Amino acid sequence: MKSSIRGVNIEITPAIREYIEKKLSKLDRYFDNTDLLEAKVNVKVNSGTQKVEVTIPMKQMVLRAEERNTDVYAAMDLVIDKLERQVRKHKTKVNRKMREASYSREFVVIPQDAIQAPEFEEDELEIVRTKTVDLKPMDVEEAILQMNMLGHNFYVFKNAETDLSSVVYVRNDGRYGLIEAK
């Protein structure tokens, strides 16, 4: 698995880089083809707290975890533990659904987010980030799994049953809602 490691308010030393790459290599055993995978790692330091974020975009899902700790090595250990739990918990279920729907088992990196900084005038609304998503056909249950793995409170997808663009979201009462476009 390739890795892209970036530091914010911290210099990524060869020792830190080597430790992160070694920890990420533990995830290789869970995937068929790691040559096409790229882990994006952000290490941030704010007021003595080290935050490690790891995102691994794939064709049918995105693995993501983040942790804070006073030690960057401990934070990385906690992130890898989270990612391993996510993979073990969801890989069997997601792969079963992919096989049932005849999806390709080949993992491919999805396009990177586009960040735009439009012209801003005081009386206009400002868009500070634009994301492009590839709507994958999946059922509602798989969309909820993806949303939970990303740690988001909503997820946009193409409903495989209705062929409509849909959004699942977490309601204030902790249950899930579904919005379907006509």
Rosetta constraint file for C-alpha pairs under 8 A:
AtomPair CA 1 CA 24 HARMONIC 7.59 0.50
AtomPair CA 1 CA 25 HARMONIC 6.79 0.50
AtomPair CA 1 CA 28 HARMONIC 6.66 0.50
AtomPair CA 1 CA 34 HARMONIC 4.84 0.50
AtomPair CA 1 CA 35 HARMONIC 5.67 0.50
AtomPair CA 1 CA 36 HARMONIC 7.24 0.50
AtomPair CA 1 CA 37 HARMONIC 5.35 0.50
AtomPair CA 1 CA 38 HARMONIC 5.82 0.50
AtomPair CA 1 CA 39 HARMONIC 7.10 0.50
AtomPair CA 2 CA 34 HARMONIC 7.90 0.50
AtomPair CA 2 CA 35 HARMONIC 7.10 0.50
AtomPair CA 2 CA 36 HARMONIC 7.85 0.50
AtomPair CA 2 CA 37 HARMONIC 6.23 0.50
AtomPair CA 2 CA 38 HARMONIC 4.61 0.50
AtomPair CA 2 CA 39 HARMONIC 6.28 0.50
AtomPair CA 3 CA 21 HARMONIC 7.05 0.50
AtomPair CA 3 CA 38 HARMONIC 5.22 0.50
AtomPair CA 3 CA 39 HARMONIC 4.66 0.50
AtomPair CA 3 CA 40 HARMONIC 5.95 0.50
AtomPair CA 3 CA 41 HARMONIC 7.20 0.50
AtomPair CA 4 CA 38 HARMONIC 7.04 0.50
AtomPair CA 4 CA 39 HARMONIC 6.16 0.50
AtomPair CA 4 CA 40 HARMONIC 4.88 0.50
AtomPair CA 4 CA 41 HARMONIC 5.98 0.50
AtomPair CA 5 CA 12 HARMONIC 7.78 0.50
AtomPair CA 5 CA 17 HARMONIC 7.29 0.50
AtomPair CA 5 CA 40 HARMONIC 6.19 0.50
AtomPair CA 5 CA 41 HARMONIC 4.68 0.50
AtomPair CA 5 CA 42 HARMONIC 6.01 0.50
AtomPair CA 5 CA 43 HARMONIC 7.64 0.50
AtomPair CA 6 CA 12 HARMONIC 7.19 0.50
AtomPair CA 6 CA 41 HARMONIC 6.16 0.50
AtomPair CA 6 CA 42 HARMONIC 4.93 0.50
AtomPair CA 6 CA 43 HARMONIC 6.21 0.50
AtomPair CA 7 CA 11 HARMONIC 5.94 0.50
AtomPair CA 7 CA 12 HARMONIC 5.86 0.50
AtomPair CA 7 CA 42 HARMONIC 5.88 0.50
AtomPair CA 7 CA 43 HARMONIC 4.77 0.50
AtomPair CA 7 CA 44 HARMONIC 5.90 0.50
AtomPair CA 8 CA 42 HARMONIC 7.42 0.50
AtomPair CA 8 CA 43 HARMONIC 6.13 0.50
AtomPair CA 8 CA 44 HARMONIC 4.64 0.50
AtomPair CA 8 CA 45 HARMONIC 6.49 0.50
AtomPair CA 9 CA 44 HARMONIC 6.15 0.50
AtomPair CA 9 CA 45 HARMONIC 5.52 0.50
AtomPair CA 9 CA 46 HARMONIC 7.53 0.50
AtomPair CA 10 CA 43 HARMONIC 7.40 0.50
AtomPair CA 10 CA 44 HARMONIC 6.69 0.50
AtomPair CA 10 CA 45 HARMONIC 6.30 0.50
AtomPair CA 12 CA 16 HARMONIC 5.97 0.50
AtomPair CA 12 CA 17 HARMONIC 6.27 0.50
AtomPair CA 13 CA 17 HARMONIC 6.18 0.50
AtomPair CA 14 CA 18 HARMONIC 5.96 0.50
AtomPair CA 15 CA 19 HARMONIC 6.14 0.50
AtomPair CA 16 CA 20 HARMONIC 6.15 0.50
AtomPair CA 16 CA 73 HARMONIC 7.71 0.50
AtomPair CA 17 CA 21 HARMONIC 6.16 0.50
AtomPair CA 18 CA 22 HARMONIC 6.05 0.50
AtomPair CA 19 CA 23 HARMONIC 6.21 0.50
AtomPair CA 19 CA 73 HARMONIC 7.62 0.50
AtomPair CA 20 CA 24 HARMONIC 6.11 0.50
AtomPair CA 20 CA 76 HARMONIC 6.93 0.50
AtomPair CA 21 CA 25 HARMONIC 6.16 0.50
AtomPair CA 22 CA 26 HARMONIC 7.08 0.50
AtomPair CA 23 CA 27 HARMONIC 7.79 0.50
AtomPair CA 23 CA 76 HARMONIC 7.72 0.50
AtomPair CA 23 CA 77 HARMONIC 7.41 0.50
AtomPair CA 23 CA 80 HARMONIC 6.82 0.50
AtomPair CA 24 CA 28 HARMONIC 7.46 0.50
AtomPair CA 24 CA 39 HARMONIC 7.90 0.50
AtomPair CA 24 CA 80 HARMONIC 7.10 0.50
AtomPair CA 27 CA 31 HARMONIC 7.59 0.50
AtomPair CA 27 CA 84 HARMONIC 6.91 0.50
AtomPair CA 28 CA 34 HARMONIC 6.23 0.50
AtomPair CA 30 CA 87 HARMONIC 7.41 0.50
AtomPair CA 32 CA 105 HARMONIC 7.98 0.50
AtomPair CA 32 CA 106 HARMONIC 7.47 0.50
AtomPair CA 32 CA 107 HARMONIC 7.93 0.50
AtomPair CA 33 CA 37 HARMONIC 7.65 0.50
AtomPair CA 33 CA 106 HARMONIC 7.09 0.50
AtomPair CA 33 CA 107 HARMONIC 6.86 0.50
AtomPair CA 36 CA 107 HARMONIC 6.78 0.50
AtomPair CA 36 CA 108 HARMONIC 5.90 0.50
AtomPair CA 36 CA 109 HARMONIC 6.58 0.50
AtomPair CA 37 CA 56 HARMONIC 7.10 0.50
AtomPair CA 37 CA 57 HARMONIC 7.40 0.50
AtomPair CA 37 CA 58 HARMONIC 6.96 0.50
AtomPair CA 37 CA 107 HARMONIC 7.28 0.50
AtomPair CA 37 CA 108 HARMONIC 6.91 0.50
AtomPair CA 37 CA 109 HARMONIC 6.22 0.50
AtomPair CA 38 CA 56 HARMONIC 6.13 0.50
AtomPair CA 38 CA 57 HARMONIC 7.25 0.50
AtomPair CA 38 CA 109 HARMONIC 7.28 0.50
AtomPair CA 39 CA 54 HARMONIC 6.52 0.50
AtomPair CA 39 CA 55 HARMONIC 5.73 0.50
AtomPair CA 39 CA 56 HARMONIC 4.61 0.50
AtomPair CA 39 CA 57 HARMONIC 7.45 0.50
AtomPair CA 40 CA 53 HARMONIC 7.97 0.50
AtomPair CA 40 CA 54 HARMONIC 5.60 0.50
AtomPair CA 40 CA 55 HARMONIC 5.13 0.50
AtomPair CA 40 CA 56 HARMONIC 6.28 0.50
AtomPair CA 41 CA 52 HARMONIC 7.03 0.50
AtomPair CA 41 CA 53 HARMONIC 5.62 0.50
AtomPair CA 41 CA 54 HARMONIC 4.55 0.50
AtomPair CA 41 CA 55 HARMONIC 6.59 0.50
AtomPair CA 42 CA 51 HARMONIC 7.92 0.50
AtomPair CA 42 CA 52 HARMONIC 5.76 0.50
AtomPair CA 42 CA 53 HARMONIC 5.12 0.50
AtomPair CA 42 CA 54 HARMONIC 6.57 0.50
AtomPair CA 43 CA 50 HARMONIC 7.01 0.50
AtomPair CA 43 CA 51 HARMONIC 5.71 0.50
AtomPair CA 43 CA 52 HARMONIC 4.64 0.50
AtomPair CA 43 CA 53 HARMONIC 6.55 0.50
AtomPair CA 43 CA 72 HARMONIC 7.78 0.50
AtomPair CA 44 CA 50 HARMONIC 5.74 0.50
AtomPair CA 44 CA 51 HARMONIC 5.06 0.50
AtomPair CA 44 CA 52 HARMONIC 6.50 0.50
AtomPair CA 45 CA 49 HARMONIC 5.65 0.50
AtomPair CA 45 CA 50 HARMONIC 4.62 0.50
AtomPair CA 45 CA 51 HARMONIC 6.29 0.50
AtomPair CA 46 CA 50 HARMONIC 6.66 0.50
AtomPair CA 48 CA 70 HARMONIC 6.33 0.50
AtomPair CA 49 CA 68 HARMONIC 6.48 0.50
AtomPair CA 49 CA 69 HARMONIC 5.74 0.50
AtomPair CA 49 CA 70 HARMONIC 4.90 0.50
AtomPair CA 49 CA 71 HARMONIC 7.62 0.50
AtomPair CA 50 CA 68 HARMONIC 5.51 0.50
AtomPair CA 50 CA 69 HARMONIC 5.33 0.50
AtomPair CA 50 CA 70 HARMONIC 5.54 0.50
AtomPair CA 50 CA 71 HARMONIC 6.22 0.50
AtomPair CA 50 CA 72 HARMONIC 5.58 0.50
AtomPair CA 50 CA 75 HARMONIC 7.16 0.50
AtomPair CA 51 CA 66 HARMONIC 7.00 0.50
AtomPair CA 51 CA 67 HARMONIC 5.64 0.50
AtomPair CA 51 CA 68 HARMONIC 4.32 0.50
AtomPair CA 51 CA 69 HARMONIC 6.54 0.50
AtomPair CA 51 CA 72 HARMONIC 7.23 0.50
AtomPair CA 51 CA 75 HARMONIC 6.77 0.50
AtomPair CA 52 CA 66 HARMONIC 5.48 0.50
AtomPair CA 52 CA 67 HARMONIC 5.52 0.50
AtomPair CA 52 CA 68 HARMONIC 6.51 0.50
AtomPair CA 52 CA 72 HARMONIC 7.16 0.50
AtomPair CA 52 CA 75 HARMONIC 6.08 0.50
AtomPair CA 52 CA 76 HARMONIC 6.18 0.50
AtomPair CA 52 CA 79 HARMONIC 7.21 0.50
AtomPair CA 53 CA 64 HARMONIC 7.44 0.50
AtomPair CA 53 CA 65 HARMONIC 5.86 0.50
AtomPair CA 53 CA 66 HARMONIC 4.20 0.50
AtomPair CA 53 CA 67 HARMONIC 6.71 0.50
AtomPair CA 53 CA 79 HARMONIC 7.45 0.50
AtomPair CA 54 CA 63 HARMONIC 7.99 0.50
AtomPair CA 54 CA 64 HARMONIC 5.62 0.50
AtomPair CA 54 CA 65 HARMONIC 5.52 0.50
AtomPair CA 54 CA 66 HARMONIC 6.31 0.50
AtomPair CA 54 CA 79 HARMONIC 7.28 0.50
AtomPair CA 55 CA 62 HARMONIC 7.03 0.50
AtomPair CA 55 CA 63 HARMONIC 5.74 0.50
AtomPair CA 55 CA 64 HARMONIC 4.42 0.50
AtomPair CA 55 CA 65 HARMONIC 6.76 0.50
AtomPair CA 56 CA 62 HARMONIC 5.73 0.50
AtomPair CA 56 CA 63 HARMONIC 5.05 0.50
AtomPair CA 56 CA 64 HARMONIC 6.34 0.50
AtomPair CA 57 CA 61 HARMONIC 6.60 0.50
AtomPair CA 57 CA 62 HARMONIC 4.44 0.50
AtomPair CA 57 CA 63 HARMONIC 6.39 0.50
AtomPair CA 57 CA 109 HARMONIC 5.58 0.50
AtomPair CA 57 CA 110 HARMONIC 6.07 0.50
AtomPair CA 58 CA 62 HARMONIC 5.61 0.50
AtomPair CA 58 CA 63 HARMONIC 7.94 0.50
AtomPair CA 58 CA 107 HARMONIC 5.59 0.50
AtomPair CA 58 CA 108 HARMONIC 5.30 0.50
AtomPair CA 58 CA 109 HARMONIC 4.72 0.50
AtomPair CA 58 CA 110 HARMONIC 5.96 0.50
AtomPair CA 59 CA 106 HARMONIC 7.91 0.50
AtomPair CA 59 CA 107 HARMONIC 5.35 0.50
AtomPair CA 59 CA 108 HARMONIC 4.78 0.50
AtomPair CA 59 CA 109 HARMONIC 5.81 0.50
AtomPair CA 59 CA 110 HARMONIC 5.84 0.50
AtomPair CA 60 CA 107 HARMONIC 7.51 0.50
AtomPair CA 60 CA 136 HARMONIC 7.29 0.50
AtomPair CA 61 CA 146 HARMONIC 6.41 0.50
AtomPair CA 62 CA 146 HARMONIC 7.24 0.50
AtomPair CA 62 CA 149 HARMONIC 7.40 0.50
AtomPair CA 62 CA 150 HARMONIC 6.70 0.50
AtomPair CA 63 CA 83 HARMONIC 6.91 0.50
AtomPair CA 63 CA 86 HARMONIC 7.55 0.50
AtomPair CA 63 CA 87 HARMONIC 7.91 0.50
AtomPair CA 63 CA 149 HARMONIC 6.30 0.50
AtomPair CA 63 CA 150 HARMONIC 6.50 0.50
AtomPair CA 64 CA 83 HARMONIC 7.00 0.50
AtomPair CA 64 CA 149 HARMONIC 6.59 0.50
AtomPair CA 64 CA 150 HARMONIC 5.50 0.50
AtomPair CA 64 CA 151 HARMONIC 7.71 0.50
AtomPair CA 65 CA 79 HARMONIC 5.74 0.50
AtomPair CA 65 CA 82 HARMONIC 6.43 0.50
AtomPair CA 65 CA 83 HARMONIC 6.30 0.50
AtomPair CA 65 CA 150 HARMONIC 7.63 0.50
AtomPair CA 66 CA 79 HARMONIC 5.75 0.50
AtomPair CA 67 CA 75 HARMONIC 5.51 0.50
AtomPair CA 67 CA 76 HARMONIC 7.46 0.50
AtomPair CA 67 CA 78 HARMONIC 6.50 0.50
AtomPair CA 67 CA 79 HARMONIC 5.84 0.50
AtomPair CA 68 CA 75 HARMONIC 5.70 0.50
AtomPair CA 69 CA 74 HARMONIC 6.61 0.50
AtomPair CA 69 CA 75 HARMONIC 5.22 0.50
AtomPair CA 70 CA 74 HARMONIC 7.86 0.50
AtomPair CA 70 CA 75 HARMONIC 7.78 0.50
AtomPair CA 71 CA 75 HARMONIC 6.25 0.50
AtomPair CA 72 CA 76 HARMONIC 6.16 0.50
AtomPair CA 73 CA 77 HARMONIC 6.28 0.50
AtomPair CA 74 CA 78 HARMONIC 6.31 0.50
AtomPair CA 75 CA 79 HARMONIC 6.25 0.50
AtomPair CA 76 CA 80 HARMONIC 6.20 0.50
AtomPair CA 77 CA 81 HARMONIC 6.26 0.50
AtomPair CA 78 CA 82 HARMONIC 6.28 0.50
AtomPair CA 79 CA 83 HARMONIC 6.20 0.50
AtomPair CA 80 CA 84 HARMONIC 6.06 0.50
AtomPair CA 81 CA 85 HARMONIC 6.24 0.50
AtomPair CA 82 CA 86 HARMONIC 6.21 0.50
AtomPair CA 83 CA 87 HARMONIC 6.14 0.50
AtomPair CA 84 CA 88 HARMONIC 6.08 0.50
AtomPair CA 85 CA 89 HARMONIC 5.91 0.50
AtomPair CA 86 CA 90 HARMONIC 5.92 0.50
AtomPair CA 86 CA 91 HARMONIC 7.82 0.50
AtomPair CA 86 CA 149 HARMONIC 6.91 0.50
AtomPair CA 87 CA 91 HARMONIC 5.18 0.50
AtomPair CA 88 CA 92 HARMONIC 7.24 0.50
AtomPair CA 89 CA 93 HARMONIC 7.76 0.50
AtomPair CA 90 CA 94 HARMONIC 5.88 0.50
AtomPair CA 90 CA 145 HARMONIC 7.61 0.50
AtomPair CA 91 CA 95 HARMONIC 5.79 0.50
AtomPair CA 92 CA 96 HARMONIC 6.04 0.50
AtomPair CA 93 CA 97 HARMONIC 6.36 0.50
AtomPair CA 94 CA 98 HARMONIC 6.13 0.50
AtomPair CA 94 CA 142 HARMONIC 7.04 0.50
AtomPair CA 95 CA 99 HARMONIC 6.09 0.50
AtomPair CA 95 CA 105 HARMONIC 7.81 0.50
AtomPair CA 96 CA 100 HARMONIC 6.18 0.50
AtomPair CA 97 CA 101 HARMONIC 6.15 0.50
AtomPair CA 98 CA 102 HARMONIC 5.93 0.50
AtomPair CA 98 CA 103 HARMONIC 4.87 0.50
AtomPair CA 98 CA 104 HARMONIC 7.33 0.50
AtomPair CA 98 CA 105 HARMONIC 7.46 0.50
AtomPair CA 99 CA 103 HARMONIC 5.94 0.50
AtomPair CA 99 CA 104 HARMONIC 7.81 0.50
AtomPair CA 99 CA 105 HARMONIC 7.83 0.50
AtomPair CA 113 CA 130 HARMONIC 7.29 0.50
AtomPair CA 113 CA 131 HARMONIC 5.21 0.50
AtomPair CA 113 CA 132 HARMONIC 6.29 0.50
AtomPair CA 114 CA 129 HARMONIC 7.47 0.50
AtomPair CA 114 CA 130 HARMONIC 5.93 0.50
AtomPair CA 114 CA 131 HARMONIC 5.82 0.50
AtomPair CA 114 CA 132 HARMONIC 7.08 0.50
AtomPair CA 115 CA 128 HARMONIC 7.53 0.50
AtomPair CA 115 CA 129 HARMONIC 5.13 0.50
AtomPair CA 115 CA 130 HARMONIC 5.62 0.50
AtomPair CA 115 CA 131 HARMONIC 7.34 0.50
AtomPair CA 116 CA 127 HARMONIC 7.92 0.50
AtomPair CA 116 CA 128 HARMONIC 6.61 0.50
AtomPair CA 116 CA 129 HARMONIC 5.79 0.50
AtomPair CA 116 CA 130 HARMONIC 6.34 0.50
AtomPair CA 117 CA 127 HARMONIC 7.38 0.50
AtomPair CA 117 CA 128 HARMONIC 6.03 0.50
AtomPair CA 117 CA 129 HARMONIC 7.39 0.50
AtomPair CA 118 CA 126 HARMONIC 7.49 0.50
AtomPair CA 118 CA 127 HARMONIC 7.02 0.50
AtomPair CA 118 CA 128 HARMONIC 7.65 0.50
AtomPair CA 120 CA 124 HARMONIC 6.70 0.50
AtomPair CA 120 CA 125 HARMONIC 7.85 0.50
AtomPair CA 120 CA 126 HARMONIC 6.40 0.50
AtomPair CA 135 CA 156 HARMONIC 7.12 0.50
AtomPair CA 135 CA 157 HARMONIC 4.91 0.50
AtomPair CA 135 CA 158 HARMONIC 5.32 0.50
AtomPair CA 135 CA 165 HARMONIC 7.65 0.50
AtomPair CA 136 CA 157 HARMONIC 5.88 0.50
AtomPair CA 136 CA 158 HARMONIC 5.59 0.50
AtomPair CA 137 CA 157 HARMONIC 6.71 0.50
AtomPair CA 137 CA 158 HARMONIC 4.66 0.50
AtomPair CA 137 CA 159 HARMONIC 5.61 0.50
AtomPair CA 137 CA 160 HARMONIC 4.76 0.50
AtomPair CA 137 CA 163 HARMONIC 7.57 0.50
AtomPair CA 138 CA 142 HARMONIC 6.24 0.50
AtomPair CA 138 CA 143 HARMONIC 6.64 0.50
AtomPair CA 138 CA 157 HARMONIC 7.13 0.50
AtomPair CA 138 CA 158 HARMONIC 6.34 0.50
AtomPair CA 138 CA 159 HARMONIC 5.51 0.50
AtomPair CA 138 CA 160 HARMONIC 4.89 0.50
AtomPair CA 138 CA 161 HARMONIC 7.95 0.50
AtomPair CA 139 CA 143 HARMONIC 6.41 0.50
AtomPair CA 139 CA 159 HARMONIC 5.57 0.50
AtomPair CA 139 CA 160 HARMONIC 5.47 0.50
AtomPair CA 139 CA 161 HARMONIC 6.63 0.50
AtomPair CA 140 CA 144 HARMONIC 6.27 0.50
AtomPair CA 140 CA 159 HARMONIC 6.76 0.50
AtomPair CA 140 CA 168 HARMONIC 7.44 0.50
AtomPair CA 141 CA 145 HARMONIC 6.36 0.50
AtomPair CA 142 CA 146 HARMONIC 6.21 0.50
AtomPair CA 143 CA 147 HARMONIC 6.13 0.50
AtomPair CA 143 CA 155 HARMONIC 6.70 0.50
AtomPair CA 143 CA 156 HARMONIC 7.89 0.50
AtomPair CA 143 CA 157 HARMONIC 6.81 0.50
AtomPair CA 143 CA 168 HARMONIC 7.01 0.50
AtomPair CA 144 CA 148 HARMONIC 6.14 0.50
AtomPair CA 144 CA 155 HARMONIC 7.44 0.50
AtomPair CA 144 CA 168 HARMONIC 6.62 0.50
AtomPair CA 144 CA 169 HARMONIC 7.95 0.50
AtomPair CA 145 CA 149 HARMONIC 6.10 0.50
AtomPair CA 146 CA 150 HARMONIC 6.22 0.50
AtomPair CA 146 CA 155 HARMONIC 7.53 0.50
AtomPair CA 147 CA 151 HARMONIC 6.20 0.50
AtomPair CA 147 CA 152 HARMONIC 5.53 0.50
AtomPair CA 147 CA 153 HARMONIC 6.81 0.50
AtomPair CA 147 CA 154 HARMONIC 6.21 0.50
AtomPair CA 147 CA 155 HARMONIC 5.36 0.50
AtomPair CA 147 CA 168 HARMONIC 8.00 0.50
AtomPair CA 148 CA 152 HARMONIC 6.38 0.50
AtomPair CA 148 CA 153 HARMONIC 7.74 0.50
AtomPair CA 153 CA 169 HARMONIC 5.49 0.50
AtomPair CA 153 CA 170 HARMONIC 5.31 0.50
AtomPair CA 154 CA 167 HARMONIC 6.64 0.50
AtomPair CA 154 CA 168 HARMONIC 5.49 0.50
AtomPair CA 154 CA 169 HARMONIC 4.03 0.50
AtomPair CA 154 CA 170 HARMONIC 6.43 0.50
AtomPair CA 155 CA 167 HARMONIC 5.47 0.50
AtomPair CA 155 CA 168 HARMONIC 5.40 0.50
AtomPair CA 155 CA 169 HARMONIC 6.48 0.50
AtomPair CA 156 CA 165 HARMONIC 7.32 0.50
AtomPair CA 156 CA 166 HARMONIC 5.79 0.50
AtomPair CA 156 CA 167 HARMONIC 4.49 0.50
AtomPair CA 156 CA 168 HARMONIC 6.76 0.50
AtomPair CA 157 CA 165 HARMONIC 5.94 0.50
AtomPair CA 157 CA 166 HARMONIC 5.42 0.50
AtomPair CA 157 CA 167 HARMONIC 6.26 0.50
AtomPair CA 158 CA 163 HARMONIC 6.17 0.50
AtomPair CA 158 CA 164 HARMONIC 5.63 0.50
AtomPair CA 158 CA 165 HARMONIC 4.51 0.50
AtomPair CA 158 CA 166 HARMONIC 5.78 0.50
AtomPair CA 159 CA 163 HARMONIC 5.17 0.50
AtomPair CA 159 CA 164 HARMONIC 5.44 0.50
AtomPair CA 159 CA 165 HARMONIC 6.24 0.50
AtomPair CA 159 CA 166 HARMONIC 6.17 0.50
AtomPair CA 160 CA 164 HARMONIC 7.72 0.50
AtomPair CA 164 CA 180 HARMONIC 6.48 0.50
AtomPair CA 164 CA 181 HARMONIC 6.21 0.50
AtomPair CA 164 CA 182 HARMONIC 7.04 0.50
AtomPair CA 165 CA 180 HARMONIC 6.10 0.50
AtomPair CA 165 CA 181 HARMONIC 5.64 0.50
AtomPair CA 166 CA 178 HARMONIC 7.01 0.50
AtomPair CA 166 CA 179 HARMONIC 5.50 0.50
AtomPair CA 166 CA 180 HARMONIC 4.36 0.50
AtomPair CA 166 CA 181 HARMONIC 6.11 0.50
AtomPair CA 167 CA 178 HARMONIC 5.68 0.50
AtomPair CA 167 CA 179 HARMONIC 5.01 0.50
AtomPair CA 167 CA 180 HARMONIC 6.48 0.50
AtomPair CA 168 CA 176 HARMONIC 6.75 0.50
AtomPair CA 168 CA 177 HARMONIC 5.54 0.50
AtomPair CA 168 CA 178 HARMONIC 4.50 0.50
AtomPair CA 168 CA 179 HARMONIC 6.37 0.50
AtomPair CA 169 CA 176 HARMONIC 5.59 0.50
AtomPair CA 169 CA 177 HARMONIC 5.19 0.50
AtomPair CA 169 CA 178 HARMONIC 6.48 0.50
AtomPair CA 170 CA 174 HARMONIC 5.98 0.50
AtomPair CA 170 CA 175 HARMONIC 5.91 0.50
AtomPair CA 170 CA 176 HARMONIC 4.67 0.50
AtomPair CA 170 CA 177 HARMONIC 6.25 0.50
AtomPair CA 171 CA 175 HARMONIC 5.43 0.50
AtomPair CA 171 CA 176 HARMONIC 5.56 0.50
AtomPair CA 171 CA 177 HARMONIC 6.31 0.50
